[in-house]
Amino acid sequence: MYSVSISKESSKPLVEIMGNTCFCLDKDVLDHALIKELIDGTLNEGLFKLLVEQQAWLGYEISQQLMAISRLKHTTYIKPLFLKIANYSLIEADDLSSQLGKFKISSNELLPVCKEYINFLSTLEDNFLFLIAILPRFWLKAQLRQKFRKLNLFKHPYKRYIKSSFYHDTRVLITRITHTLDTQFGTIPKEQKLAIKQAFSKAASYEYRLLNEVYYLASI
């Protein structure tokens, strides 16, 4: 299961800490059985639909929360970035929804871990913490996109989903987010840095748990 040590890295720059954590994401999340089956085209159709539903819902929620945070007075200087990410998340969620046909998921259909993930993000009104918390999600999308580039999509059952990843490229967002975070990290009091790193790690763990819950609940 995904895990990362934070206390030993308290003196390192933020970008280096995130890089180490994202390496754990690559190892644990991208090697998950669900991802492997998605890539080789053997993933059960019902399981695939369940995953896309949860991802679409997360995209809508992240977009709404970013819009709400951008209206706060202390986020004025960073509002353009928040709105850009909100727009990206909304467009991606709409695309995922269209792949499901008539998509009308209710909160009762959300998996427990997805609800936890959304509730966790809703507590992060601080703009710095919120950017930290959504970065693992975008990092994973960028890494998965690289894996998709190697595939032969001829007759692949999920080629529409795979092709959509090329339209929703997160690399520019990752660069802007990490630059924003790294320029502010040095000015943050030492006692607050642990909470920041914990938020990053917790968000990353939700990405693993979501895959795990989708995969194993669907197989029961």
QUIHU-V17832 format. One record per residue. SS is DSSP state (H for helix, E for strand, L for the rest). NEAR is the number of other ideal C-beta (glycine too) atoms within 8 Angstrom. D_LAST is the distance of its C-alpha to the last C-alpha in Angstrom with 2 decimals. Layout:
{{SS	NEAR	D_LAST} {SS	NEAR	D_LAST}}
This chain:
{{L	5	19.71} {L	12	22.34} {L	6	25.44} {L	9	29.15} {L	6	32.31} {L	11	34.45} {H	6	37.27} {H	5	38.78} {H	11	39.20} {L	10	41.15} {L	3	44.30} {L	8	42.89} {L	7	43.18} {H	10	40.25} {H	9	39.71} {H	9	39.55} {H	13	37.03} {H	12	34.80} {H	8	35.23} {H	11	34.11} {H	13	31.02} {H	12	30.19} {H	8	30.53} {H	12	27.64} {H	17	25.68} {H	10	26.58} {H	8	25.49} {H	11	22.17} {L	13	20.95} {L	12	22.46} {L	8	21.27} {L	12	17.59} {H	6	15.37} {H	12	14.61} {H	13	18.40} {H	9	19.25} {H	11	17.20} {H	11	18.72} {H	9	22.10} {H	6	22.03} {L	9	20.70} {L	4	17.63} {L	11	15.10} {L	7	12.97} {H	7	15.02} {H	7	12.51} {H	13	11.30} {H	12	15.06} {H	9	15.95} {H	11	13.73} {H	12	15.42} {H	12	18.80} {H	12	18.56} {H	13	18.11} {H	10	20.85} {H	14	23.13} {H	13	22.90} {H	13	23.71} {H	13	26.61} {H	11	28.04} {H	10	27.84} {H	14	29.45} {H	13	32.14} {H	9	32.94} {H	11	33.13} {H	14	35.38} {H	11	37.61} {H	8	37.96} {H	12	38.79} {H	11	41.29} {L	6	43.30} {L	9	44.01} {H	4	47.54} {H	5	46.66} {H	12	44.59} {H	6	47.50} {H	4	48.21} {H	9	44.67} {H	9	43.96} {H	6	44.25} {H	11	41.47} {H	14	39.16} {H	11	39.92} {H	10	39.37} {H	13	35.88} {H	14	35.11} {H	9	36.31} {H	11	34.28} {H	13	31.04} {H	11	31.84} {H	9	32.70} {H	11	29.56} {H	15	27.39} {H	8	29.39} {H	11	28.86} {H	15	25.07} {H	9	25.23} {H	8	27.46} {H	10	24.99} {L	11	22.55} {L	5	25.32} {L	4	25.71} {L	10	23.81} {L	4	23.97} {L	8	21.26} {L	5	21.96} {H	5	21.44} {H	4	18.95} {H	6	16.59} {L	11	16.90} {L	11	14.21} {H	7	15.70} {H	11	16.73} {H	13	18.40} {H	10	20.31} {H	9	21.35} {H	12	22.52} {H	12	24.56} {H	8	26.01} {H	12	26.99} {H	14	28.81} {H	7	30.51} {L	6	32.18} {L	10	33.87} {L	6	37.01} {L	6	38.92} {H	11	39.16} {H	10	39.11} {H	11	35.89} {H	14	34.18} {H	12	35.28} {H	12	34.06} {H	14	30.60} {H	13	30.08} {H	15	31.53} {H	14	28.43} {H	11	26.67} {H	12	29.65} {H	12	30.06} {H	12	26.59} {H	11	27.33} {H	12	30.59} {H	12	29.18} {H	11	26.47} {H	12	29.31} {H	8	31.21} {H	11	28.46} {H	11	28.34} {L	6	32.10} {L	5	31.83} {L	9	29.70} {L	4	31.12} {L	8	29.72} {L	4	31.12} {L	4	28.42} {L	10	25.70} {L	7	23.03} {L	10	22.91} {H	8	26.62} {H	7	27.28} {H	11	24.96} {H	12	26.55} {H	9	30.02} {H	12	29.60} {H	12	29.25} {H	9	32.82} {H	7	34.10} {L	11	32.48} {L	9	34.02} {L	12	33.63} {H	7	36.22} {H	7	39.10} {H	11	37.22} {H	12	36.26} {H	8	39.95} {H	10	41.18} {H	14	38.73} {H	11	39.44} {H	8	43.16} {H	11	43.14} {H	15	41.22} {H	10	43.30} {H	7	46.60} {H	9	45.73} {H	11	44.12} {L	5	47.50} {L	4	48.85} {L	10	46.08} {L	5	47.01} {H	6	45.55} {H	5	43.96} {H	8	41.87} {H	11	40.64} {H	10	38.08} {H	8	36.40} {H	14	36.43} {H	12	34.80} {H	9	32.18} {H	12	31.32} {H	15	30.94} {H	11	28.73} {H	10	26.51} {H	17	26.07} {H	15	25.25} {H	10	22.55} {H	12	20.91} {H	14	20.74} {H	14	18.77} {H	10	16.46} {H	13	15.81} {H	13	14.76} {H	11	12.58} {H	12	10.81} {H	14	10.52} {H	12	9.24} {H	8	6.62} {H	8	5.46} {H	10	5.61} {L	6	3.83} {L	4	0.00}}
